[in-house]
Amino acid sequence: MKAIILLVFGLALLGGAGYGGWMLYQKYVLGEEVAEPAPPKEVPPPPTAYVRMAPIAIPAIGRDRVEQFVTVVVTIEVVAEQQPRAAQNVPRLTDAFITTLYGAVDDKSILQGALVNIPAVKEKLTSAATKVLGDGVVRDVLVQVVTQRKL
């Protein structure tokens, strides 16, 4: 009886060792992946469209007078399905952008010394456009041109 148990136990060990060897052979020698699930496919982002805005001129007011004019030309990247609605709301977007930029110039959050911090402008305009058009509509705000004219 002991001989049969030892024989079955030995065959089980040999079978396990053979299976392990075969798996290592396939993985390292043949270079095949063994039973790995395929990663889920990423859903592509929805198509986008662009809404061009008129240039926005903001005066940077100092203590006694206007020190410089900052002009920003912006294009808004929106979800293509929402492009007609965004085009209809261009006056509201312009008003929101002017309000945001006036406040940012006043508290100097977009100015680094006398220079305009473009990433800060982009961040502020993106949040203003999202407030006007809603979440999930605005993909990006493209700051095309920033000019400064000192007076």
C-alpha positions in Angstrom: 0.0 0.0 0.0 2.8 2.4 0.8 4.5 1.6 -2.5 1.3 2.6 -4.4 1.0 5.9 -2.5 4.6 6.7 -3.1 4.2 5.9 -6.8 1.1 8.2 -7.2 2.9 10.9 -5.2 6.0 10.7 -7.4 3.9 10.8 -10.6 2.1 13.9 -9.3 5.5 15.6 -8.6 6.8 14.6 -12.0 3.7 15.9 -13.7 3.8 19.2 -11.9 7.5 19.6 -12.7 6.9 18.8 -16.4 4.0 21.3 -16.6 6.2 24.0 -14.9 9.1 23.3 -17.3 6.8 23.5 -20.3 5.4 26.9 -19.2 8.9 28.3 -18.6 10.0 26.9 -22.0 7.1 28.7 -23.8 7.6 31.9 -21.9 11.4 32.3 -22.1 12.5 30.3 -25.1 9.6 30.7 -27.5 8.8 34.2 -26.3 5.0 33.6 -26.3 2.7 35.1 -23.8 0.8 32.5 -21.9 -2.9 33.0 -21.2 -2.7 36.8 -20.7 -6.0 38.5 -21.1 -6.1 41.1 -23.8 -6.2 44.7 -22.5 -9.5 46.4 -23.0 -9.7 48.7 -26.0 -9.7 52.4 -25.2 -12.6 54.3 -26.5 -11.3 57.1 -28.8 -12.2 60.6 -27.8 -15.1 62.2 -29.6 -14.3 64.4 -32.6 -13.7 68.0 -31.9 -14.4 71.3 -33.7 -13.1 74.8 -33.2 -14.8 78.1 -32.4 -12.8 81.2 -33.3 -13.1 84.2 -31.1 -12.4 87.9 -31.8 -9.3 89.4 -30.2 -9.8 90.5 -26.7 -7.9 93.6 -25.5 -7.4 94.1 -21.7 -5.7 97.2 -20.2 -3.3 96.6 -17.3 -4.0 99.5 -15.0 -1.3 100.7 -12.7 -1.5 103.1 -9.8 -2.3 106.2 -11.8 -2.8 105.2 -15.5 -2.9 102.3 -17.9 0.5 100.8 -18.0 0.0 98.3 -20.9 -2.5 96.7 -23.2 -2.7 92.9 -23.3 -4.4 91.5 -26.4 -5.3 87.8 -26.5 -6.5 85.8 -29.6 -8.2 82.6 -28.6 -9.8 79.6 -30.3 -11.9 77.2 -28.3 -11.8 73.4 -29.0 -15.2 71.9 -28.3 -16.9 68.5 -28.9 -18.1 68.5 -32.5 -21.7 67.9 -31.5 -21.8 71.0 -29.4 -20.1 73.3 -31.9 -23.3 75.1 -33.0 -24.3 75.8 -29.4 -20.8 77.1 -28.7 -20.9 79.3 -31.8 -24.2 80.7 -30.6 -22.7 81.5 -27.2 -19.7 83.5 -28.5 -21.0 86.7 -27.0 -21.4 85.1 -23.6 -17.9 83.5 -23.9 -16.4 86.9 -24.8 -18.0 88.5 -21.8 -16.8 85.7 -19.5 -13.3 85.9 -21.0 -13.2 89.7 -20.6 -14.4 89.4 -17.0 -11.9 86.7 -16.2 -9.0 88.5 -17.7 -9.8 91.8 -16.1 -9.9 90.1 -12.7 -6.7 88.2 -13.4 -4.8 91.3 -14.6 -6.1 93.2 -11.5 -4.9 90.6 -9.0 -1.7 90.0 -11.1 -2.4 86.2 -11.2 -1.6 86.1 -15.0 1.4 88.5 -14.8 4.9 87.6 -14.0 6.4 91.0 -13.5 5.4 92.8 -16.6 5.1 89.6 -18.7 2.0 87.5 -19.3 2.0 84.0 -18.0 0.4 82.1 -20.9 -0.3 78.8 -19.1 -2.1 80.8 -16.4 -4.2 82.6 -19.0 -5.0 79.3 -20.6 -6.1 77.8 -17.3 -8.3 80.7 -16.4 -9.9 80.9 -19.9 -10.6 77.1 -19.9 -12.4 77.4 -16.5 -14.4 80.4 -17.7 -15.5 78.6 -20.9 -16.4 75.5 -18.9 -18.7 77.6 -16.7 -20.4 79.1 -19.7 -20.8 76.0 -21.9 -20.9 73.3 -19.2 -18.8 70.3 -18.3 -17.7 67.9 -21.1 -18.1 70.5 -23.9 -14.8 72.4 -23.8 -11.8 70.2 -24.6 -9.2 73.0 -24.7 -8.7 76.7 -25.1 -6.0 77.4 -27.6 -4.2 80.7 -27.0 -3.0 81.6 -30.4 -1.5 85.1 -29.9 -0.7 87.2 -26.9 0.6 90.7 -27.5 1.6 93.3 -25.0 2.0 97.0 -25.7 3.5 99.2 -23.1 2.3 102.7 -22.9 
